[in-house]
Amino acid sequence: MFTATTEFSAFLRTAKLSTYAAQGDEASVPPLLPDSKQLEFSSGPFLYRDVYVGMLRFVGQEVVYLSQRAVWAMAYSGGLVPAVAMSDASSIYKALRAALSATPEAFPVRGPCTYRHDDLDYQCMLTGSLERFHGRESISRNGQPVYELHFSGGGLA
């Protein structure tokens, strides 16, 4: 049975800060699945892999391997809400990356409970522990939703 250790939590946080939140291509690798984006980070016996499809609306999965054995995973789905103009995507995803860069050390699954970037408000509602969790994050502008994401995951037996 999976138990989240301090070492695991620190690795997961570093991996997340080094991949999508970093905004660079250093973590991109050739994807295993056609028409997907794949980001990876490794340190010691750990490997983090994030594979997703889509851009404005997307679906993906993050998996952490320990000595080549999958030990933790998270699935997610979301993106811009239908009424949002594509011209707003850049500023919204910039705010998302900023929030994800502030991920809490103790529970590094997504961003903090609340975060403000320019005129955008990020919220993350999370239930559970690293062993088993689910949640929802959203971004709004002037109280109007512009982005939403649902996620769930935890340790693998």
C-alpha positions as CSV (number, residue, x, y, z in Angstrom):
1,M,0.0,0.0,0.0
2,F,1.2,3.5,-0.9
3,T,2.1,5.9,1.9
4,A,3.1,9.5,1.1
5,T,6.5,10.2,2.6
6,T,8.2,13.5,3.0
7,E,10.6,12.4,0.3
8,F,7.7,11.6,-2.1
9,S,5.9,14.9,-1.4
10,A,9.1,16.9,-2.0
11,F,9.7,15.0,-5.3
12,L,6.1,15.5,-6.5
13,R,6.3,19.3,-5.7
14,T,9.6,19.7,-7.5
15,A,8.4,17.7,-10.5
16,K,5.3,19.8,-10.8
17,L,7.3,23.0,-10.5
18,S,9.7,21.8,-13.1
19,T,7.2,20.8,-15.8
20,Y,3.9,22.6,-16.7
21,A,4.2,25.3,-14.1
22,A,7.8,26.2,-15.4
23,Q,6.4,27.3,-18.8
24,G,9.5,26.0,-20.6
25,D,10.0,23.1,-23.0
26,E,12.9,21.6,-21.0
27,A,10.5,18.9,-19.6
28,S,8.9,18.0,-22.9
29,V,9.8,14.7,-24.4
30,P,8.5,12.9,-27.5
31,P,5.0,11.7,-26.6
32,L,4.1,8.0,-26.2
33,L,0.6,8.7,-27.6
34,P,-0.2,10.4,-30.9
35,D,-1.4,14.0,-30.7
36,S,-0.5,14.4,-27.1
37,K,1.9,16.5,-25.0
38,Q,4.3,14.7,-22.6
39,L,6.3,16.2,-19.8
40,E,8.8,14.3,-17.6
41,F,11.0,15.0,-14.6
42,S,13.2,12.5,-12.8
43,S,15.3,12.5,-9.6
44,G,16.9,9.5,-8.0
45,P,14.5,6.5,-8.1
46,F,11.5,8.7,-9.0
47,L,10.1,9.5,-12.5
48,Y,7.1,11.9,-13.0
49,R,5.2,11.7,-16.3
50,D,2.4,14.0,-17.3
51,V,0.6,13.1,-20.6
52,Y,-2.3,15.2,-21.9
53,V,-4.3,15.8,-25.0
54,G,-6.0,19.1,-26.0
55,M,-5.2,22.6,-25.3
56,L,-8.2,24.9,-24.6
57,R,-10.0,21.9,-23.2
58,F,-7.8,19.0,-22.2
59,V,-7.7,15.6,-20.5
60,G,-4.6,14.1,-18.9
61,Q,-2.9,11.9,-16.4
62,E,0.1,12.3,-14.1
63,V,2.0,9.2,-12.9
64,V,4.9,8.9,-10.5
65,Y,7.1,5.8,-10.8
66,L,9.4,4.6,-8.1
67,S,12.1,2.3,-9.4
68,Q,10.1,1.9,-12.6
69,R,6.9,0.9,-10.8
70,A,3.9,3.2,-10.9
71,V,3.1,4.2,-7.3
72,W,0.9,7.3,-7.6
73,A,-1.4,8.8,-10.3
74,M,-3.8,11.6,-10.9
75,A,-6.3,12.1,-13.7
76,Y,-7.6,15.5,-14.7
77,S,-10.0,17.1,-17.2
78,G,-10.9,20.7,-17.8
79,G,-10.0,23.9,-19.5
80,L,-11.6,27.1,-20.6
81,V,-15.4,27.4,-20.1
82,P,-17.3,27.6,-23.3
83,A,-18.2,31.3,-23.2
84,V,-14.5,32.4,-22.9
85,A,-12.9,34.0,-26.0
86,M,-9.8,32.2,-27.3
87,S,-8.0,35.6,-27.2
88,D,-8.2,35.3,-23.3
89,A,-6.5,31.9,-23.2
90,S,-3.0,33.2,-22.8
91,S,-3.7,35.4,-19.8
92,I,-5.8,32.6,-18.1
93,Y,-3.2,29.9,-18.6
94,K,-0.5,32.4,-17.4
95,A,-2.5,32.8,-14.2
96,L,-2.9,29.0,-13.9
97,R,0.8,28.5,-14.2
98,A,1.4,31.2,-11.5
99,A,-1.0,29.4,-9.1
100,L,0.5,26.0,-9.8
101,S,4.0,27.5,-9.0
102,A,2.6,28.3,-5.5
103,T,1.7,24.6,-4.9
104,P,1.6,23.8,-1.2
105,E,4.6,21.8,0.2
106,A,2.4,19.5,2.3
107,F,-0.2,18.6,-0.4
108,P,1.4,19.4,-3.8
109,V,-1.4,18.2,-6.1
110,R,-2.5,21.5,-7.7
111,G,-2.2,25.1,-6.5
112,P,-3.0,26.8,-3.2
113,C,-6.6,27.2,-1.9
114,T,-6.7,30.7,-3.3
115,Y,-4.4,32.8,-5.4
116,R,-4.8,36.1,-7.3
117,H,-2.9,36.9,-10.5
118,D,-3.6,40.2,-12.1
119,D,-7.5,40.3,-12.4
120,L,-7.9,36.5,-12.2
121,D,-8.9,34.6,-9.0
122,Y,-7.8,31.0,-8.7
123,Q,-9.4,28.6,-6.2
124,C,-8.7,24.9,-5.5
125,M,-11.1,22.8,-3.4
126,L,-9.4,19.5,-2.4
127,T,-10.6,16.6,-0.3
128,G,-8.5,13.8,1.0
129,S,-4.7,13.2,1.2
130,L,-2.0,12.3,-1.2
131,E,-3.0,8.6,-0.7
132,R,-6.6,9.3,-2.0
133,F,-8.1,12.6,-3.1
134,H,-10.4,14.5,-5.5
135,G,-11.0,18.1,-6.2
136,R,-11.8,21.0,-8.4
137,E,-10.0,24.1,-9.4
138,S,-11.4,27.2,-11.1
139,I,-10.3,30.6,-12.3
140,S,-12.7,33.5,-12.4
141,R,-12.6,37.1,-13.6
142,N,-14.9,39.6,-11.8
143,G,-16.8,36.6,-10.3
144,Q,-17.4,35.0,-13.7
145,P,-15.9,31.6,-14.3
146,V,-13.3,31.4,-17.1
147,Y,-11.6,28.0,-16.4
148,E,-12.4,24.8,-14.5
149,L,-10.7,21.5,-13.9
150,H,-11.7,18.3,-12.0
151,F,-9.1,15.9,-10.7
152,S,-8.7,12.8,-8.6
153,G,-6.0,10.3,-7.8
154,G,-3.8,8.8,-5.1
155,G,-1.5,6.0,-4.3
156,L,-1.6,2.8,-6.3
157,A,-1.5,-0.6,-4.6
